[in-house]
Amino acid sequence: MNRKLNLLILIVTASLLLNGCWDSQELNSLSIVSATSIDRSEDEWVISFQVVIPQSIATQTGGGSGGSQSPITIFSTRGKTIREAMQNANLEAPRALFFAHNSVLIINEQVVRNEGVQQILDFFLRPVESRETMSVLLTKGKASNLLEVLIPLEKITGNAIQRVITQGQENLSQVKNMKLIDFASMVANPYQSAMAPELRVSGDQEEQSTLDALKSTRNKAVIKLGDLGVFRGDKLVGWMKRKESRGVAWLSNSVKNLIIVTPCSDRDTNLLSSYRVIQSSTRVDPKLVNGSVNLMVHIQTKGALDETSCTMDLTKPEVITNLEDTIAEQIQEEIYASWKRMKDLNVDVVGFLDMIHRRYPAAGKRLSKLEQPLQELELDLNIEVTVEHTNMINKPFSNLIESNK
């Protein structure tokens, strides 16, 4: 994605220098949008665009200082409908908006709570040049503020946000990169609730939005992932915290790489161990028993002990078994926290009802008509944890210190 965008920017820049090029006028008239945000103000839609400045990017790519001009610019338009707001952009933008590289759509919390996402999805799924793979994110503040933050390591904020999402999905397993087409499918599915991650600014957003931020050795603010927004129908109904969203990842078979921190004992919670998940699989098996549905959840995970401050002999099988049991209890705690939150919010972001409907259509249809269908379901967990190795040492370093006293 980044290589393609940089290539397009270089082509646009080259067209400025080449007189007589047959398509120079067309390239010259484009404003490359890398990210879009949606807010509401005074009963109007406020659409903001992060537009790449080709000359600035090309100068930095070519080894110039690139410090005299921002790599991006932001402008906003308003309208009674999203389409009208987009049309009004032509009154302000000197070039036609080009959305083929628009990788991020950020929506204000109040918009999705009050207006819902139906109109937003209807608009963004229609244009030919719109990207169905762009990431959908939510924010609890003004959405356009996130477009203004400058990131030294990634000059285009839209690209930086994409990398943050990818890192969160691959290394934390608590964030799902919710692409527009997948998000729309979840919203339209009567047997599943939609979800989307929150994006927030931590620190001084105004300071990090100036050109001086690119020259500083320390960021005044950073963009980071937050809670998980959950929907009922097309409207946001609440948030799930980190622990709860990890439970969703376990239940959804989307855990890839995750660190699980467990205490050495119930008596001393300050001494901890870190278990790294290397491989994990989850299977949900709905069972119809006497008219009731039980969700049999089978989880298998394999990993390594990356760190411990516990005093224990890891060469003993019973010690490893106890450690595995403790890790399984931690996973179970995260899943039950997620399950409770889903029932409290009356949402099914995992898609349990969809699984039930596919196996037992009549039961699935009956449950979908209930006001609170999750209250009718029972969750039965079977978690199998394997500590495959303890890396380079079999005994904690604390044991070595104790033995030398």
C-alpha positions as CSV (number, residue, x, y, z in Angstrom):
1,M,0.0,0.0,0.0
2,N,2.7,2.5,1.0
3,R,4.9,1.6,-2.0
4,K,1.9,2.1,-4.4
5,L,1.0,5.5,-2.8
6,N,4.6,6.7,-2.9
7,L,4.8,5.6,-6.5
8,L,1.7,7.5,-7.4
9,I,2.9,10.6,-5.6
10,L,6.2,10.5,-7.6
11,I,4.3,10.1,-10.8
12,V,2.2,13.2,-9.9
13,T,5.3,15.1,-9.1
14,A,7.0,14.1,-12.2
15,S,4.1,15.2,-14.2
16,L,4.6,18.7,-12.9
17,L,8.0,18.8,-14.4
18,L,7.3,17.2,-17.7
19,N,5.7,19.6,-20.2
20,G,3.9,18.0,-23.0
21,C,3.0,14.7,-21.2
22,W,-0.4,13.7,-22.6
23,D,-2.0,13.0,-19.2
24,S,-0.2,15.7,-17.2
25,Q,-3.4,17.8,-16.9
26,E,-5.3,14.9,-15.5
27,L,-2.7,14.0,-12.9
28,N,-2.2,17.6,-12.1
29,S,-5.8,18.0,-11.1
30,L,-5.9,15.3,-8.4
31,S,-5.9,15.6,-4.6
32,I,-4.8,12.2,-3.2
33,V,-6.9,11.5,-0.1
34,S,-5.2,9.2,2.4
35,A,-7.8,9.3,5.2
36,T,-11.3,10.6,5.8
37,S,-13.2,11.5,9.0
38,I,-16.9,12.1,9.7
39,D,-18.4,14.4,12.4
40,R,-21.7,16.1,12.9
41,S,-22.3,19.8,13.7
42,E,-25.6,21.8,13.7
43,D,-27.5,19.0,12.0
44,E,-25.0,18.8,9.2
45,W,-22.4,16.2,8.2
46,V,-18.9,17.5,8.5
47,I,-16.5,15.5,6.3
48,S,-12.8,16.1,6.6
49,F,-10.1,14.9,4.3
50,Q,-6.4,14.3,4.8
51,V,-4.7,15.2,1.5
52,V,-1.2,14.3,0.6
53,I,1.1,17.1,-0.6
54,P,3.1,15.4,-3.4
55,Q,5.9,18.0,-3.6
56,S,6.7,17.5,0.2
57,I,6.6,13.7,0.0
58,A,8.8,13.6,-3.1
59,T,11.4,16.0,-1.6
60,Q,11.6,13.9,1.6
61,T,11.8,10.6,-0.5
62,G,14.5,12.1,-2.6
63,G,16.7,12.9,0.4
64,G,15.9,16.5,0.8
65,S,15.3,18.2,4.1
66,G,11.5,18.1,3.6
67,G,11.2,20.3,6.7
68,S,9.8,23.4,5.2
69,Q,6.4,22.0,4.3
70,S,3.9,19.7,5.9
71,P,3.5,16.3,4.1
72,I,-0.3,16.6,4.4
73,T,-3.1,19.2,4.6
74,I,-6.6,18.9,6.1
75,F,-9.7,20.5,4.9
76,S,-13.4,20.0,5.9
77,T,-16.7,20.5,4.1
78,R,-20.3,20.4,5.3
79,G,-23.6,19.4,3.9
80,K,-27.1,18.1,4.8
81,T,-26.1,14.8,3.3
82,I,-22.8,13.1,2.9
83,R,-23.0,13.5,-0.8
84,E,-23.7,17.2,-0.6
85,A,-20.7,17.6,1.7
86,M,-18.6,15.8,-0.8
87,Q,-19.9,18.0,-3.6
88,N,-19.2,21.1,-1.6
89,A,-15.6,20.0,-1.4
90,N,-15.3,21.1,-5.0
91,L,-15.9,24.6,-3.9
92,E,-12.9,24.6,-1.6
93,A,-10.4,22.1,-3.0
94,P,-8.2,23.3,-5.9
95,R,-8.0,19.7,-7.3
96,A,-10.5,16.9,-7.6
97,L,-10.5,14.5,-4.7
98,F,-9.0,11.1,-5.5
99,F,-10.1,8.3,-3.1
100,A,-8.3,5.3,-4.6
101,H,-5.7,5.5,-1.8
102,N,-8.1,6.4,1.0
103,S,-7.2,3.7,3.6
104,V,-8.9,4.9,6.7
105,L,-12.4,6.1,7.7
106,I,-12.7,7.6,11.2
107,I,-16.2,8.2,12.6
108,N,-17.2,10.3,15.7
109,E,-18.8,8.4,18.5
110,Q,-21.9,10.6,18.7
111,V,-22.5,10.1,15.0
112,V,-22.7,6.3,15.3
113,R,-24.7,6.5,18.5
114,N,-27.3,9.0,17.2
115,E,-27.3,8.7,13.4
116,G,-26.1,5.2,13.0
117,V,-23.9,4.0,10.1
118,Q,-26.6,3.1,7.5
119,Q,-26.2,6.4,5.6
120,I,-22.4,6.3,5.8
121,L,-22.2,2.7,4.5
122,D,-24.7,3.5,1.8
123,F,-22.6,6.3,0.5
124,F,-19.1,4.7,0.8
125,L,-20.1,1.4,-0.8
126,R,-21.5,3.2,-4.0
127,P,-18.6,5.0,-5.7
128,V,-16.5,3.0,-8.1
129,E,-13.3,4.5,-6.7
130,S,-14.1,4.0,-3.1
131,R,-12.0,1.4,-1.3
132,E,-14.0,-1.5,0.2
133,T,-10.8,-2.5,2.1
134,M,-10.3,0.8,4.0
135,S,-10.3,0.4,7.7
136,V,-13.3,1.7,9.8
137,L,-12.4,3.2,13.2
138,L,-14.3,5.1,15.9
139,T,-13.2,7.9,18.1
140,K,-14.7,9.4,21.3
141,G,-13.7,12.9,20.4
142,K,-13.7,15.0,17.2
143,A,-12.8,12.7,14.4
144,S,-11.0,15.3,12.3
145,N,-8.4,15.9,15.1
146,L,-6.9,12.5,14.4
147,L,-6.1,13.5,10.8
148,E,-4.1,16.4,11.9
149,V,-1.6,14.5,14.1
150,L,1.9,14.3,12.4
151,I,3.9,11.1,12.9
152,P,7.7,11.5,12.4
153,L,8.2,7.8,11.4
154,E,5.4,7.8,8.9
155,K,4.8,11.2,7.2
156,I,1.3,10.3,6.0
157,T,-1.0,9.9,9.1
158,G,-3.4,7.6,7.2
159,N,-0.5,5.1,6.6
160,A,0.6,5.4,10.2
161,I,-2.9,4.5,11.4
162,Q,-3.0,1.5,9.1
163,R,0.3,0.3,10.6
164,V,-1.0,0.8,14.2
165,I,-4.0,-1.3,13.4
166,T,-1.8,-4.0,11.8
167,Q,0.5,-4.1,14.8
168,G,-2.4,-4.3,17.1
169,Q,-4.0,-7.2,15.2
170,E,-0.8,-9.2,14.8
171,N,0.9,-8.5,18.2
172,L,-1.9,-7.9,20.6
173,S,-4.8,-9.9,19.1
174,Q,-7.3,-7.6,20.8
175,V,-7.9,-5.5,17.7
176,K,-9.5,-6.5,14.5
177,N,-8.7,-4.6,11.3
178,M,-12.4,-3.9,10.5
179,K,-12.5,-3.4,6.7
180,L,-15.4,-1.5,5.3
181,I,-16.9,-4.4,3.4
182,D,-16.6,-6.7,6.5
183,F,-18.1,-4.1,8.8
184,A,-21.0,-3.6,6.4
185,S,-21.6,-7.4,6.3
186,M,-21.7,-7.5,10.1
187,V,-24.1,-4.6,10.3
188,A,-26.5,-6.2,7.7
189,N,-26.3,-9.6,9.4
190,P,-29.4,-10.1,11.7
191,Y,-27.6,-12.9,13.6
192,Q,-24.5,-10.9,14.5
193,S,-23.5,-7.6,16.0
194,A,-20.9,-5.3,14.4
195,M,-17.8,-4.0,16.1
196,A,-15.0,-1.5,15.3
197,P,-11.9,-0.4,17.2
198,E,-11.5,3.0,18.8
199,L,-8.6,5.3,17.9
200,R,-7.5,8.1,20.2
201,V,-4.9,10.7,20.7
202,S,-2.8,10.5,23.8
203,G,-1.0,13.7,24.7
204,D,-1.0,17.3,23.3
205,Q,-2.8,16.9,20.0
206,E,-2.3,20.6,19.0
207,E,1.5,20.5,19.6
208,Q,1.8,17.3,17.5
209,S,-0.2,18.9,14.7
210,T,2.5,21.5,13.9
211,L,5.4,21.1,11.6
212,D,7.8,21.3,14.6
213,A,6.6,17.9,15.7
214,L,8.5,16.4,12.8
215,K,11.7,17.9,14.0
216,S,11.4,16.9,17.7
217,T,13.1,13.9,19.2
218,R,10.1,13.2,21.5
219,N,6.4,13.1,20.4
220,K,4.1,15.5,22.2
221,A,1.2,13.1,21.4
222,V,0.7,9.7,19.9
223,I,-2.1,7.9,18.1
224,K,-3.1,4.7,19.8
225,L,-5.8,2.1,19.8
226,G,-8.3,2.1,22.6
227,D,-11.6,0.3,23.4
228,L,-13.7,-1.9,21.1
229,G,-17.0,-0.3,20.0
230,V,-19.9,-2.6,19.7
231,F,-23.2,-2.2,17.7
232,R,-26.8,-3.2,17.9
233,G,-28.1,-2.9,14.4
234,D,-26.4,0.1,12.8
235,K,-25.9,2.1,16.0
236,L,-23.1,2.0,18.6
237,V,-24.4,0.9,22.0
238,G,-21.2,0.7,24.1
239,W,-17.5,-0.1,24.5
240,M,-15.5,-3.1,25.6
241,K,-12.3,-2.6,27.5
242,R,-9.0,-4.3,26.7
243,K,-9.6,-7.4,28.8
244,E,-13.1,-7.8,27.4
245,S,-11.9,-7.4,23.8
246,R,-9.2,-10.0,24.4
247,G,-12.0,-12.4,25.3
248,V,-13.7,-11.6,22.0
249,A,-10.5,-12.5,20.2
250,W,-10.3,-15.9,22.0
251,L,-13.9,-16.7,21.2
252,S,-13.5,-15.5,17.6
253,N,-10.4,-17.7,16.9
254,S,-8.4,-14.6,16.1
255,V,-5.6,-14.8,18.6
256,K,-2.3,-14.8,16.8
257,N,0.4,-13.4,19.1
258,L,-0.4,-12.5,22.6
259,I,1.3,-12.1,26.0
260,I,-0.6,-13.5,29.0
261,V,0.6,-12.2,32.4
262,T,-0.1,-14.4,35.4
263,P,0.8,-14.1,39.1
264,C,3.1,-16.6,40.7
265,S,0.6,-17.2,43.5
266,D,-2.6,-15.9,45.0
267,R,-0.6,-14.7,48.0
268,D,1.8,-12.5,46.0
269,T,0.4,-10.8,42.9
270,N,3.5,-8.7,42.5
271,L,5.6,-11.6,41.2
272,L,4.6,-12.3,37.7
273,S,5.2,-14.6,34.6
274,S,4.8,-13.8,30.9
275,Y,3.5,-16.5,28.6
276,R,3.7,-15.9,24.9
277,V,1.1,-17.5,22.7
278,I,2.7,-19.0,19.6
279,Q,-0.3,-21.0,18.2
280,S,-3.9,-20.9,19.1
281,S,-7.2,-22.4,17.8
282,T,-10.8,-22.0,19.0
283,R,-13.8,-24.1,18.0
284,V,-17.3,-23.3,19.0
285,D,-19.7,-26.2,18.9
286,P,-23.4,-25.3,19.5
287,K,-25.4,-28.2,21.1
288,L,-29.2,-28.3,21.3
289,V,-30.2,-30.1,24.5
290,N,-33.9,-30.3,25.5
291,G,-34.7,-27.1,23.6
292,S,-31.8,-25.1,25.1
293,V,-28.6,-24.3,23.3
294,N,-25.2,-24.8,24.9
295,L,-22.1,-23.3,23.4
296,M,-19.2,-25.8,23.7
297,V,-16.0,-23.7,23.3
298,H,-12.8,-25.7,22.8
299,I,-9.5,-23.7,23.0
300,Q,-6.0,-25.0,22.4
301,T,-3.0,-22.8,22.8
302,K,0.7,-23.5,22.6
303,G,3.4,-21.1,23.7
304,A,6.6,-20.3,25.6
305,L,7.5,-18.8,28.9
306,D,9.2,-15.6,28.1
307,E,9.7,-14.1,31.6
308,T,9.2,-15.0,35.2
309,S,10.0,-13.6,38.6
310,C,8.6,-16.8,40.3
311,T,10.8,-19.1,42.4
312,M,10.1,-22.4,40.7
313,D,12.0,-25.3,39.1
314,L,10.8,-25.4,35.5
315,T,12.5,-28.8,34.9
316,K,9.7,-30.4,37.0
317,P,6.6,-31.6,35.0
318,E,4.3,-30.8,37.8
319,V,5.5,-27.2,37.9
320,I,4.8,-26.8,34.2
321,T,1.4,-28.3,34.7
322,N,0.5,-25.9,37.5
323,L,1.7,-23.0,35.2
324,E,-0.5,-24.2,32.4
325,D,-3.5,-24.4,34.7
326,T,-2.9,-20.8,35.9
327,I,-2.7,-19.6,32.3
328,A,-5.9,-21.4,31.4
329,E,-7.6,-19.7,34.4
330,Q,-6.4,-16.3,33.1
331,I,-7.8,-17.0,29.6
332,Q,-11.1,-18.2,31.1
333,E,-11.3,-15.0,33.2
334,E,-10.9,-12.9,30.1
335,I,-13.6,-14.9,28.2
336,Y,-16.1,-14.7,31.0
337,A,-15.5,-10.9,31.3
338,S,-16.2,-10.6,27.6
339,W,-19.3,-12.9,27.8
340,K,-20.7,-10.8,30.7
341,R,-20.2,-7.6,28.8
342,M,-21.8,-8.9,25.7
343,K,-24.9,-10.0,27.7
344,D,-25.0,-6.6,29.5
345,L,-25.0,-4.7,26.2
346,N,-27.2,-7.3,24.5
347,V,-24.8,-7.7,21.6
348,D,-23.3,-10.7,19.8
349,V,-20.0,-9.6,18.3
350,V,-18.7,-13.2,18.1
351,G,-21.6,-14.4,16.0
352,F,-22.9,-17.2,18.2
353,L,-26.5,-16.7,16.9
354,D,-25.2,-17.0,13.3
355,M,-23.5,-20.3,14.2
356,I,-26.7,-21.6,15.9
357,H,-28.8,-20.5,12.9
358,R,-26.6,-22.4,10.5
359,R,-26.7,-25.6,12.5
360,Y,-30.2,-25.3,14.0
361,P,-32.2,-22.9,11.8
362,A,-35.4,-23.1,13.8
363,A,-33.6,-22.5,17.1
364,G,-31.6,-19.7,15.6
365,K,-34.7,-18.0,14.2
366,R,-36.5,-18.3,17.6
367,L,-33.6,-16.9,19.5
368,S,-33.2,-13.9,17.1
369,K,-36.7,-12.8,17.9
370,L,-36.1,-12.6,21.6
371,E,-35.3,-9.3,23.2
372,Q,-32.2,-10.7,24.9
373,P,-31.2,-13.9,23.2
374,L,-27.8,-14.3,24.8
375,Q,-29.5,-14.7,28.2
376,E,-30.8,-18.0,26.9
377,L,-27.4,-19.4,26.1
378,E,-24.9,-21.3,28.2
379,L,-21.1,-21.1,27.7
380,D,-19.1,-24.2,28.4
381,L,-15.3,-23.7,28.2
382,N,-12.6,-26.3,27.7
383,I,-9.2,-24.7,27.6
384,E,-6.0,-26.6,26.9
385,V,-2.7,-24.8,27.5
386,T,0.7,-26.1,26.6
387,V,4.0,-24.6,27.6
388,E,6.2,-25.9,24.8
389,H,9.5,-24.5,26.1
390,T,11.0,-22.0,28.5
391,N,13.5,-20.5,26.0
392,M,17.2,-20.6,27.0
393,I,17.0,-21.3,30.7
394,N,15.1,-23.8,32.8
395,K,15.3,-22.0,36.1
396,P,14.4,-18.4,37.0
397,F,17.2,-16.0,37.4
398,S,16.0,-15.4,41.0
399,N,16.9,-19.0,41.8
400,L,20.5,-18.3,40.8
401,I,20.7,-15.2,43.0
402,E,19.3,-17.2,46.0
403,S,21.7,-20.1,45.5
404,N,24.7,-17.7,45.5
405,K,23.8,-16.1,48.8
